[in-house]
């Protein structure tokens, strides 16, 4: 009897093991191939449409041109998702990257127009009365030639993406990762029309992107085992609800993005995670800005700060962060031991200084630009208003060595730190190699960079609302979000969820814009602020007066605004944009400003009502989160000839 029981146990164990093994080895290869074939079909449909598209822009009426333009946006976003995933560099460079004018080989005014003007313009889509009044037959033919040229370049770029090769090598983990990245992108870029900017393309592109995502995800839902009927029913309900919502809400300005995000995009994104678990597909291992298992775009701790670290020693540890905090607040970094990083980035002011432009090293002087917040600054690839630094660590070189800022020297700083047994011990614990090498310049930079990357502010009332607490936002603030992402077009440049120019979902591009920021907030004759921005770094005339797009998070706490601190209130900033920013002043441009590249902002007034402006500002205030703000209670002591510095002030004297 005992032997029979043992044998039965063995048989049961083997049976259960084989069942689990069978479940784990569910073959999704046919479904992956089906989705790959669907993707190829959509790309080929786009190619055919691009080939025929130019024919609709000569001897046709506005209604035809408009319909075809909307179809182009739809077909493009339905097909381009796989290119975005595998070839983001090509996508942003050749297709619809952040809009900037650029020099090319076209004649006349088109010599400054980039290829993505096919969407952003769109060239040739003027109304009939304007064509009759202002355009000759030759103008129309030139437009058709432009469209033909760009459509051809788009077709070439699609071929250059090697999409068939990528799709042929796709496996289940990669497919699920692709779908996750795409729903994140839809939730940030597409819902705000961030790729195309022009309102006409907003709803067609959102529909195209979502139709494709729903089609691909649905093919995987079909692979769920029979035991998952509840999950299939949920999917069918969500699928019908999503399509019905889009079908009955077609107006770009009035589209309720908050309701759509909360009721459809977030649940669909979370369902994708559950689907992956139910299909027993492992999460793809990769280095990325966003967690590979994040359930939705507003999930807690979705960002991987170490992705933005420039080297392995700059990756997080609590010991590095503690050391970096001390250094951030320690005036030993400066030449006179009276200035610190915290001099211009004060924790009680959301890590700004509240000044129009920061105080310089020589107390009487003023620096050239406004100090932006450090909160969330580590979650981007470009730093400074002119984007001259590629990491927080690189930024420190300019700050420490700049004679107008800290006016310090890393050589002198190392001597001071070595005079502190406490600092030496902290470095040894945080960076063990310093036991042999001693404290080095890069170690100092890495420690401060690690600390700054802990300064995140992603737990505002808005974030809590998006994570499920319906009590956190008022109806006015919800309305403000819809205005921000829609009519006001803020979300075109300040991308959710960071609400800055770091482009989701890869965060390897940080956008910049030339807005025509004035020299003063009021003047009889308009004068653009003389700071040339990125031009000082790039030498490219098309970046003149262009500046990094800053975050809107904590904006209510970080006045004054713009790179030159010209505006003191959010109301002033909103009014500036409402009147199309610098475009309002184009007629007043001075003689010496001839040849200035176009401002990279649509030359159309937003025409926001006063209640809309009020709601927009209310939403911006709901983004406040300074929970990361703190400062050390004491600084390490130094000995020997530096002992007289032990009375130095935490955060600096000025």
Buried (B, 14 or more C-beta within 10 A) or exposed (E): EEEEEEEEEEEEEEEEEEEEEEEEEBEBEEBBEBBBEBBBEBBEEBBEBBEEBBEBBBEBEBEEBBEBBBBBBBBBBBBBBBBBBBBBEBBBBBBBBBBBBBEEEBEEEBEBBBBBBBBBBBBBBBEEEEBEEEBEEEEBEBBBBBBBBBBEBBBEBBEEBBBBEBBEEBEBBBBBBBBBBBBBBBBBBBBBBBBBBBBBBBBBBBBBBBBBBBBBBEBBBEBBEEEBEEBBEBBEEBBEBBBEBBEEBEEBEEBBBBEBBBBBBBBBBBBBBBBBEBBEBEBBEEEBBBBBEBBBBBBEEBBBBBBBBBEEBBBBBEBBBBBBBBBBBBBBBBBBBBBBBBBBBBBEBBBBBBBBBBBBBEEEEBBBBBBBBBBBBBBBBBBBBBBBBBBBBBBBEBBBBBEBBBBBBBEBBBBBBBBBEBBBEBBBBBBEEBEEEBBBBBBBBBBBBBBBBBBBBBBBBBBBBBBEEEEBBBEBBBBBBBBBBBBBBBBBBBBBBBBBBBBBBBBBBBBBBBBBBBEEBEEEEBBBBEBBBBBEBBEBBBBBBBBBBBBBBBBBBBBBBBBBBBBEBBEBBBBBBBBBBBBBBBEBBEEEBEEBBBBBBBEEEBEBEEEBBBBBBBBBBBBBBBEBBEBBEEBBBBEEEBEEBEEBBBBBBB
